[in-house]
């Protein structure tokens, strides 16, 4: 924005370039770095630690999706106090439409999978009557594994076939 205003007013020079690059770094690079840190925390199964990074990402790169991600992170931060509270707060974030519900369901699946609560994972992620082909890949991974862990092998095979069909597309 500063660059456009500077060009419109006819400002030129080193200060204009420095302010423009600083603004670009602030609003493009900082959210990318915050996302990378959140990805690292998720990879190390530290779901409850992403709240601070999600908050700042939502502030620097404001969008409905980033604000929703911050709400998810706030719900996950309750995990250290009570895992059940975290699950209930994540459920409250559902029914807002896509892509919000899909994001929420992925984090809900991650949380329940990490805690080895496979029955609860299936109760929360599997929608009765919905064919497995309609689920996103990220949810199918958790669903197929939960079916295996609960020894529902026929459903596990169906979910795995749907997963393989989606990943080959």
C-alpha atoms as a printed R data frame, in Angstrom:
    type eleno elety resid chain resno       x       y      z
1   ATOM     1    CA   UNK     A     1   0.000   0.000  0.000
2   ATOM     2    CA   UNK     A     2   2.799   2.388  0.946
3   ATOM     3    CA   UNK     A     3   4.483   1.749 -2.407
4   ATOM     4    CA   UNK     A     4   1.328   2.668 -4.343
5   ATOM     5    CA   UNK     A     5   0.799   5.828 -2.260
6   ATOM     6    CA   UNK     A     6   4.455   6.794 -2.689
7   ATOM     7    CA   UNK     A     7   4.252   6.351 -6.452
8   ATOM     8    CA   UNK     A     8   0.962   8.270 -6.655
9   ATOM     9    CA   UNK     A     9   2.427  11.237 -4.744
10  ATOM    10    CA   UNK     A    10   5.628  11.133 -6.742
11  ATOM    11    CA   UNK     A    11   7.970  10.173 -3.907
12  ATOM    12    CA   UNK     A    12  11.198   8.594 -5.022
13  ATOM    13    CA   UNK     A    13  14.394   7.635 -3.364
14  ATOM    14    CA   UNK     A    14  15.965   5.239 -0.987
15  ATOM    15    CA   UNK     A    15  13.538   5.919  1.891
16  ATOM    16    CA   UNK     A    16  10.582   4.931 -0.253
17  ATOM    17    CA   UNK     A    17  12.233   1.674 -1.263
18  ATOM    18    CA   UNK     A    18  13.243   0.880  2.344
19  ATOM    19    CA   UNK     A    19   9.730   1.519  3.703
20  ATOM    20    CA   UNK     A    20   8.193  -0.538  0.907
21  ATOM    21    CA   UNK     A    21  10.492  -3.483  1.513
22  ATOM    22    CA   UNK     A    22   9.922  -3.234  5.278
23  ATOM    23    CA   UNK     A    23   6.152  -3.288  4.731
24  ATOM    24    CA   UNK     A    24   6.473  -6.247  2.400
25  ATOM    25    CA   UNK     A    25   8.549  -8.078  4.998
26  ATOM    26    CA   UNK     A    26   6.128  -7.283  7.760
27  ATOM    27    CA   UNK     A    27   2.979  -8.356  5.947
28  ATOM    28    CA   UNK     A    28   4.336 -11.212  3.819
29  ATOM    29    CA   UNK     A    29   7.421 -12.729  5.392
30  ATOM    30    CA   UNK     A    30   6.357 -12.585  9.056
31  ATOM    31    CA   UNK     A    31   3.129 -14.608  8.487
32  ATOM    32    CA   UNK     A    32   5.112 -17.145  6.436
33  ATOM    33    CA   UNK     A    33   7.643 -17.527  9.249
34  ATOM    34    CA   UNK     A    34   4.855 -17.848 11.812
35  ATOM    35    CA   UNK     A    35   3.209 -20.559  9.694
36  ATOM    36    CA   UNK     A    36   6.508 -22.438  9.439
37  ATOM    37    CA   UNK     A    37   6.877 -22.371 13.228
38  ATOM    38    CA   UNK     A    38   3.287 -23.617 13.633
39  ATOM    39    CA   UNK     A    39   3.988 -26.444 11.161
40  ATOM    40    CA   UNK     A    40   7.054 -27.446 13.192
41  ATOM    41    CA   UNK     A    41   5.021 -27.477 16.412
42  ATOM    42    CA   UNK     A    42   2.306 -29.579 14.769
43  ATOM    43    CA   UNK     A    43   4.918 -32.018 13.476
44  ATOM    44    CA   UNK     A    44   6.245 -32.434 17.008
45  ATOM    45    CA   UNK     A    45   2.693 -33.023 18.343
46  ATOM    46    CA   UNK     A    46   2.558 -29.781 20.311
47  ATOM    47    CA   UNK     A    47  -0.935 -28.667 19.307
48  ATOM    48    CA   UNK     A    48  -1.468 -26.617 22.458
49  ATOM    49    CA   UNK     A    49   1.577 -24.430 21.707
50  ATOM    50    CA   UNK     A    50   0.446 -22.911 18.396
51  ATOM    51    CA   UNK     A    51  -1.903 -20.293 19.879
52  ATOM    52    CA   UNK     A    52   0.654 -17.470 20.147
53  ATOM    53    CA   UNK     A    53   1.809 -17.962 16.546
54  ATOM    54    CA   UNK     A    54  -1.748 -18.252 15.210
55  ATOM    55    CA   UNK     A    55  -2.724 -15.032 17.021
56  ATOM    56    CA   UNK     A    56   0.100 -13.062 15.448
57  ATOM    57    CA   UNK     A    57  -0.467 -14.608 12.037
58  ATOM    58    CA   UNK     A    58  -4.119 -13.544 12.224
59  ATOM    59    CA   UNK     A    59  -2.996 -10.003 13.109
60  ATOM    60    CA   UNK     A    60  -0.364  -9.652 10.393
61  ATOM    61    CA   UNK     A    61  -2.235 -11.480  7.628
62  ATOM    62    CA   UNK     A    62  -5.827 -10.824  8.543
63  ATOM    63    CA   UNK     A    63  -8.329 -13.081  6.824
64  ATOM    64    CA   UNK     A    64 -11.354 -15.048  7.949
65  ATOM    65    CA   UNK     A    65  -9.353 -18.267  7.611
66  ATOM    66    CA   UNK     A    66  -6.493 -16.987  9.797
67  ATOM    67    CA   UNK     A    67  -8.928 -15.677 12.402
68  ATOM    68    CA   UNK     A    68 -10.610 -19.089 12.432
69  ATOM    69    CA   UNK     A    69  -7.214 -20.762 12.765
70  ATOM    70    CA   UNK     A    70  -6.586 -18.593 15.818
71  ATOM    71    CA   UNK     A    71  -9.919 -19.704 17.309
72  ATOM    72    CA   UNK     A    72  -8.903 -23.322 16.732
73  ATOM    73    CA   UNK     A    73  -5.526 -22.660 18.362
74  ATOM    74    CA   UNK     A    74  -7.240 -21.079 21.382
75  ATOM    75    CA   UNK     A    75  -9.397 -24.190 21.753
76  ATOM    76    CA   UNK     A    76  -6.326 -26.412 21.467
77  ATOM    77    CA   UNK     A    77  -4.482 -24.372 24.093
78  ATOM    78    CA   UNK     A    78  -7.009 -25.726 26.630
79  ATOM    79    CA   UNK     A    79  -5.616 -29.202 26.040
80  ATOM    80    CA   UNK     A    80  -3.085 -28.879 28.832
81  ATOM    81    CA   UNK     A    81  -5.901 -28.172 31.323
82  ATOM    82    CA   UNK     A    82  -8.554 -30.503 29.968
83  ATOM    83    CA   UNK     A    83  -8.510 -32.408 26.736
84  ATOM    84    CA   UNK     A    84 -12.275 -32.771 26.831
85  ATOM    85    CA   UNK     A    85 -12.698 -28.984 27.018
86  ATOM    86    CA   UNK     A    86 -10.498 -28.631 23.957
87  ATOM    87    CA   UNK     A    87 -12.613 -31.158 22.049
88  ATOM    88    CA   UNK     A    88 -15.865 -29.466 23.078
89  ATOM    89    CA   UNK     A    89 -14.563 -26.018 22.086
90  ATOM    90    CA   UNK     A    90 -13.448 -27.372 18.716
91  ATOM    91    CA   UNK     A    91 -16.917 -28.839 18.168
92  ATOM    92    CA   UNK     A    92 -18.405 -25.394 18.834
93  ATOM    93    CA   UNK     A    93 -16.395 -24.073 15.881
94  ATOM    94    CA   UNK     A    94 -18.105 -26.481 13.463
95  ATOM    95    CA   UNK     A    95 -21.044 -25.710 11.163
96  ATOM    96    CA   UNK     A    96 -19.578 -22.498  9.762
97  ATOM    97    CA   UNK     A    97 -19.224 -23.871  6.227
98  ATOM    98    CA   UNK     A    98 -16.151 -24.651  4.180
99  ATOM    99    CA   UNK     A    99 -13.196 -24.134  4.509
100 ATOM   100    CA   UNK     A   100 -13.735 -23.481  8.227
101 ATOM   101    CA   UNK     A   101 -15.383 -26.817  9.049
102 ATOM   102    CA   UNK     A   102 -12.721 -28.750  7.163
103 ATOM   103    CA   UNK     A   103  -9.940 -26.959  9.082
104 ATOM   104    CA   UNK     A   104 -11.671 -27.569 12.397
105 ATOM   105    CA   UNK     A   105 -12.254 -31.232 11.639
106 ATOM   106    CA   UNK     A   106  -8.594 -31.733 10.709
107 ATOM   107    CA   UNK     A   107  -7.408 -30.281 14.020
108 ATOM   108    CA   UNK     A   108 -10.074 -32.239 15.889
109 ATOM   109    CA   UNK     A   109  -8.811 -35.391 14.165
110 ATOM   110    CA   UNK     A   110  -5.200 -34.552 15.055
111 ATOM   111    CA   UNK     A   111  -6.078 -34.000 18.704
112 ATOM   112    CA   UNK     A   112  -8.112 -37.181 19.094
113 ATOM   113    CA   UNK     A   113  -5.597 -39.241 17.130
114 ATOM   114    CA   UNK     A   114  -2.680 -38.056 19.272
115 ATOM   115    CA   UNK     A   115  -4.617 -39.021 22.375
116 ATOM   116    CA   UNK     A   116  -5.473 -42.403 20.866
117 ATOM   117    CA   UNK     A   117  -9.191 -41.729 21.266
118 ATOM   118    CA   UNK     A   118 -10.151 -43.580 18.115
119 ATOM   119    CA   UNK     A   119 -13.810 -44.181 18.954
120 ATOM   120    CA   UNK     A   120 -14.294 -40.484 19.647
121 ATOM   121    CA   UNK     A   121 -12.421 -39.624 16.453
122 ATOM   122    CA   UNK     A   122 -14.805 -41.771 14.429
123 ATOM   123    CA   UNK     A   123 -17.837 -40.332 16.217
124 ATOM   124    CA   UNK     A   124 -16.726 -36.804 15.414
125 ATOM   125    CA   UNK     A   125 -15.339 -37.181 11.897
126 ATOM   126    CA   UNK     A   126 -17.467 -39.842 10.225
127 ATOM   127    CA   UNK     A   127 -20.761 -38.468  8.988
128 ATOM   128    CA   UNK     A   128 -23.352 -41.262  8.619
129 ATOM   129    CA   UNK     A   129 -24.301 -41.848  5.009
130 ATOM   130    CA   UNK     A   130 -21.469 -39.757  3.600
131 ATOM   131    CA   UNK     A   131 -19.356 -41.782  1.163
132 ATOM   132    CA   UNK     A   132 -15.642 -41.836  1.887
133 ATOM   133    CA   UNK     A   133 -14.947 -40.323 -1.533
134 ATOM   134    CA   UNK     A   134 -16.478 -37.040 -0.280
135 ATOM   135    CA   UNK     A   135 -13.978 -36.636  2.597
136 ATOM   136    CA   UNK     A   136 -10.768 -34.643  2.160
137 ATOM   137    CA   UNK     A   137  -7.527 -36.627  2.140
138 ATOM   138    CA   UNK     A   138  -6.382 -35.197  5.477
139 ATOM   139    CA   UNK     A   139  -9.508 -36.509  7.224
140 ATOM   140    CA   UNK     A   140  -9.425 -39.866  5.457
141 ATOM   141    CA   UNK     A   141  -5.951 -40.561  6.823
142 ATOM   142    CA   UNK     A   142  -7.214 -40.276 10.399
143 ATOM   143    CA   UNK     A   143 -10.469 -42.101  9.670
144 ATOM   144    CA   UNK     A   144  -8.781 -45.087  8.006
145 ATOM   145    CA   UNK     A   145  -6.286 -45.438 10.854
146 ATOM   146    CA   UNK     A   146  -9.029 -45.117 13.495
147 ATOM   147    CA   UNK     A   147 -11.016 -47.879 11.798
148 ATOM   148    CA   UNK     A   148  -7.919 -50.093 11.889
149 ATOM   149    CA   UNK     A   149  -7.279 -49.345 15.555
150 ATOM   150    CA   UNK     A   150 -10.882 -50.177 16.457
151 ATOM   151    CA   UNK     A   151 -10.706 -53.374 14.373
152 ATOM   152    CA   UNK     A   152 -13.397 -52.337 11.920
153 ATOM   153    CA   UNK     A   153 -11.449 -53.761  9.028
154 ATOM   154    CA   UNK     A   154 -14.141 -53.600  6.340
155 ATOM   155    CA   UNK     A   155 -14.646 -49.867  6.909
156 ATOM   156    CA   UNK     A   156 -10.869 -49.403  7.112
157 ATOM   157    CA   UNK     A   157 -10.463 -51.017  3.676
158 ATOM   158    CA   UNK     A   158 -13.196 -48.814  2.181
159 ATOM   159    CA   UNK     A   159 -11.627 -45.674  3.658
160 ATOM   160    CA   UNK     A   160  -8.165 -46.747  2.470
161 ATOM   161    CA   UNK     A   161  -9.423 -47.382 -1.070
162 ATOM   162    CA   UNK     A   162 -11.039 -43.939 -1.141
163 ATOM   163    CA   UNK     A   163  -7.808 -42.445  0.160
164 ATOM   164    CA   UNK     A   164  -5.738 -44.189 -2.504
165 ATOM   165    CA   UNK     A   165  -8.164 -43.109 -5.234
166 ATOM   166    CA   UNK     A   166  -7.956 -39.478 -4.070
167 ATOM   167    CA   UNK     A   167  -4.166 -39.455 -3.784
168 ATOM   168    CA   UNK     A   168  -3.751 -40.872 -7.298
169 ATOM   169    CA   UNK     A   169  -5.765 -38.012 -8.839
